[in-house]
Amino acid sequence: MSEATSVERAFAILEMFERERRPLSLKELSELCSIPTSTCHSLVHILQKHAYLYQTGRRKELYPTRKLYDMSTVILAHDPVLQRLLPAMESLRDITRETVILGKRQRDHILYLEVLEGPEVIRYSARPGDAKPLHSTCIGKSMLSMLKPDETRQLLADVPLDQVTPNTITSLDGLIEELDQGRKRGFFATRGENVSDVTALAVPISLNNELFGLAVAGPSHRVDARFDEISEALMATQENLREHAGHG
């Protein structure tokens, strides 16, 4: 078993606790993660040795300790990107009362780095670490907009433009045209293209020569009614961050 496979299986074990939300036996972990029992036993032993898992009760079931939470809290508190952008994201969320998302392109998809959910009971929900398609998300469009059309075509040549919803743009020519329209108006939008009944708007943000996407997303009936107001708030945030970066 390669080191890469071992790492993937160790993460699969930890992620299984997130999915199941309960203590699990070694046998259950082996079956649920499709890992051979002997291999699973070795990985669990290592995770226990480093205090990521502990044994609960007489049934010898396993569960993660607080170590992961405490470690992630420290890591997030010192994330240089979030330290710079979080105040602006919080302000944008408070102004729009909708979910604000920070994302970055990772090869052929968008990775959500931070999600600040809006205060409304009915809202768009997502989690940091979620991976989303480039072509059906407004952050993806904002990232693609910074490429030349030929570069976009080359990047997406081997990427299937899947029909995520009935509104998803699945034509490369149609997507190129949509990017042109977004460049002209200064922001990029999706209306039910990635999640039905969700409208989202995004702009590209440059920080330390790295490109990020900042988005506002919410139920279509609410966001569409305030579309101009939200787009103006989003672009104002983009401009404020650009000015701050210029003086930094």
N, C-alpha and C positions, 0 to 999 in steps of 0.2 A: 504493500500500500504506500503510495507516494505521500510526501509531506502535505501537498495541496489537498489530496483526498482526505487526509486526517483532519486538516483544518476545516474543510467543508462539513465533515461528519460531526465534528465538535460543535460547530455552529448549528447544525441541524438538530442536535440534541437540545441545545439551549432554546432554539426557536420553537421546538415542540412543546416546551412548557408554556410558552406564550400562547400557543394555539389551544392547548388542552386546559390550561388554567387550573391545574390540580397536580398533586404529587403523582409520580409515575414510577412503576417498578422497572427494574433492569429489563425484564422480559418485554414489557410494554414499549419501552424506548427502542429496543431492538426491532420490534415488529413495526411500530409506527414510523420509524426512521429508515426502515429497510437496511439495517446495518447488522452484519453477522454478530451473533451473541458474544463471541470471544473478543471481537474488535470493539463492540459497544462496552463491554466490561472494562477493557483497557482505557478507553476514552473517559468513561465515568470515573475510574480510579484517578486519572490525572486531574480531572475537574474537581474531584473531592480533595485531592492532595493540595491543590492551589486555592481551596476554599470557595469555589464557585458553586458547588453542590453540597448539600448535607443530607443525611439520612433521617427520615422521620418515622417515629413509631415502631411498633413491633413488626409490621409488614415489610420493613426495610425499603420503603418507597423513598424516592429522591425528590428533592426540590431545590431550586436555586437560592442562594443566600443573598444578602443585601450588597455583596461586594460588587456585583455588576452595576447596580443602581448607583452606589457611591462613586464608583469609578467613572461612569458615564456623566454624572453630575459635575465632577471636577473637570473632565475633558470639555464638556459643553461650556462651562464657565470661562474657559480660556481659549475658546475658538476665536481666532482673530477676525474672521469674517463676520460671525454673529455679533461680536463685540461692537463692530463698526455699524452693522446694519439693523440690529435689533431695535434700537430706539425709534428709528424711522419706520420700521415695520409695525411696531406697537402703535405709533401715531396714526399710521394709515388704517390700521384695523379700527381704531377708535373713531376715526372720521367716517369711514365707510360702513362700519358695523357689519362687515363681512370678513370671511376668512382670507388671511394674507399668507402667501407662500413664497419661499425662496427656493430656487432650483438651479441646477447646473447640468450642462450636458456631459454625459458619460458615454462616449462612443455613440451608439445609435439609440440612446434613450435619455430621458430626463430623470435626474435623481433629486428628490425633495430633500433639502437640507434642513429646513425649518418650516413649521406650520403653526400659525397663530389663529386658532379658530375664532370666528366671530361670536358675539354675545347672544345672538338670536337663537331661540329654541330649535327652529328649523334652519340648518346651515349646511354648507359644504364641509365635510369632514375628511381628513387625510392624516397621514403620519409621516414624520421625518423618516427617510429611508425608503419610502415608496418609490418605485420606478415606473415611469409613465412613457408612452410613446412620444416620439418627436412630432409626428405629423398631426396628431389629434389634440394636442394641448397648446394653450396659448404661450406657455413658457417655451415649449419646443419651437413654436413659430418665431418667438423673439430671438432664440438662439440661431435658428436657420437664417433669419433676416440679416445677420451679420456676415454671412457668407455670400459670395458671388453666385449667380444662378448656376454656373457650370459646376461650382464646388458643391452646391446643394444637390444637383443631379448626381454627381459622382458619389456623394455620401449616401444618398438614398437608393442608389442603383440596385443594391443587393438587400435592401430593407423592405419587406412587404408593407404596403400601406393598407393595413387591415381595416375592415369596416367595424370600428369599435361600436358605433351607434349608427342609426339610419342617417344622421347628419354629417358623419365623418367624410372629409375630403379624401378620396382614394386615388385621384388622378394626380400625377406628378405635375403636369401642366397647370392643373387647377390650383395646386398648392403653391406653385411659383407665382401665379397671378395673385393669390391671396396674400403672399408675402409682400408683393409690390404695393398692394393696397394698404397694408399695415404700415409700411415704411412711410407712405404719403401722409397718413393721419397721425403717425407718431406712436402708435400702440397696436397690439395684436389681440385678437379676440376669438373666442370659440363660443358658439351657442349650441349646447347639447352635442358637441362633436366627440367628447371623451366620456362624459357622463350625461345621460339624458336629463333634461330639465335643469341643467347647470350652465350658467353663463360666466365666463371668466375673461379677464383682461390682463395683459402682461406687457412689460417693457424690459429691454435689456439694461443691465447695470454693469458698469466696468469698475473693478476695484483691484488695485495693485496689478494691473495688466491681466486680470482674469475676468472672464465674462460670466455673469449670473443673470437669472431671470427673476423678476419680481412680479407677482400676480395677485389679483383680487378675484375671488370666486364666491358665488352664492347661487341660490335658487333663481332660475331665469325670470320668474314673474317679478321678483324684487329688484334684481340687478338691472334688468331691461328698463324698468321704470325710472331708474336713476343712472342710466348708462352714461350720459354726458357728465354728470356730477362725479361719478366714480372715475371715469377716464381722466378728468381734469385733476383729481386728487392724486391719481397714480402718476401722471406725468409731472406734477409739481414735486412729488417725492423724488422722482428720478432726477429732476433738475437740481433740487436741494442737495442730493447726494453727489451729483457731478460737481457742483460748486464747492462742496465741502472737501471733496477729493482734490480739487484744484488748489485749495488753500492748505492742504495737509502736507 
